[in-house]
Amino acid sequence: MFKDVIKGINSIVNRLALAIVIIIVFAIFISPIFSSRKKVKRVKDEMIKIAKALESYYAEKNEWPSSGPTSVAVALKESVNTKDPWGTEYRYFFSNDGYSIQSAGPDKVFAEGHKSGKDDQWYSKSLRSRR
């Protein structure tokens, strides 16, 4: 009888150990994937807010703010976050036809020239239809 109790306790301990290992594996490998997805969604949401603020500025001034984070931050009236979830300033590109907003993504490196930034996030809008 005592041996049966010990076997039962060992079985429970083994199951608990397995559950703990599964939780640790989840925390190490799976959780960052969901965290990264949340940050990408946050970037997209922030870019939409930035776009609305930029369009409000354009509607009021009939021009885009001059390039550079300081000018854009002033134009946005600090109403939106100017840094992505990874701590890098968003980039803005303006033209007569529209604008683009770029996040460097998790690697914090912007795609330059012909190099493709695999994890860069973009939001672009053409304004040709407004004319």
N, C-alpha and C positions, 0 to 999 in steps of 0.2 A: 504494500500500500504506500509506504514511504517513497519507494522508487517511482511509483506512478505520479505522485505529487511532484517529485523532482523533474520528471519528464515533462509534466504539464508546465512547470515554471520555465524550464529550458525552452520549450516550444514558444511560450509567450515572449521570452527574452529574444529569441531568434527572430520572431516576427517584428518585434519592436526595433531591433537592430536593422532589419531589412527596410522597415518604414523610414527610419532615420537616414539610411543611405539613400533611399529614393528621394527624400526631401532635400538632402544636400546636393545630389546630382541635379535636381530641378533648379535649385537656387543658383548653382554655378553655371549651368549650361542653358537652361530654358528661359529663366527670368530675364537675362540681358536682351534676349530677342524681343520679348514683349516691351521692355523698357525702350529699346531702340525704335520700335514701331510707334510708341507713344510720342517720342521726340519728333519723329518724322511728321506725325499728324499735327503736333504742336507747331512745327515749322510752317506747314501748309496753312493752318489757322492764322498764325501771325502774319504770314505773307498777304493773306486776304485783308487783314486789318490795315497793314501798311499800304496796300494798294488803294483801299478806300480813303485813307488819310491823304495819300498823294493825289488822288483824283479830286478830293475836296480842295486841296491846295491849288491845283490847276484850275479848278472852276472859279476860285476866288481871285487868283492872280493872273490867270490866262498864260501861265508859263510854268515850267517845271523848276524845282529848286536846282541850284547849281550843284554839280557833282561834288561828292565828298561827304563823309559821314556827319560832319558838324552841320553843314547846310541842310542836309536831309533831316537831321534830328530837330533842328529849329523849325523846319517846315512842318514836321509831324507834331510839333508842339509837345514833345515828350509823351504823346498819347498812346504810343505803342512801343513795344520792346524793339530796340535797334540791334540787339544781339540774338543770335540763334541759340538753341538749347545747349550747344557745345561751347558757347562763349565767344564766338567769332562774330564780328560786325557783319550785318547783311550788306551786300553790294547792290547798287542801283544803277541802271543804265537808262538814259532818257533819249528820245529822238522825237521828231515831229510826228512820227507815226505811232508812237506808243512808248512803252517802258518794259523793263524786265527787272526782277528782283532775284538775287542769287544768295544762297546759303552755301558755305563751304562743306557742310555736312560733318559727319563724325570724325573724319580725318583732319579737319580744320585746314585743309589745303584747297584753294580755289583752282578750278580748271583754268589753265592759261593757254591761249592760242589754240594750237591743234591738239593739245593734250585733253583727253576726256577725263573729267572728274566723275568717276563712277558713282560717288555718293553725294555729289552736289545736288541741291534742290533748287528748282527754278519756278518762277511764276512770271509769265509774260502776258501782256495785253496789247492788242492792236487797237488804235483809236481812229483808224481811217474812217470808220462809219460815222463818226461824230461831225465830220465836215460837211 
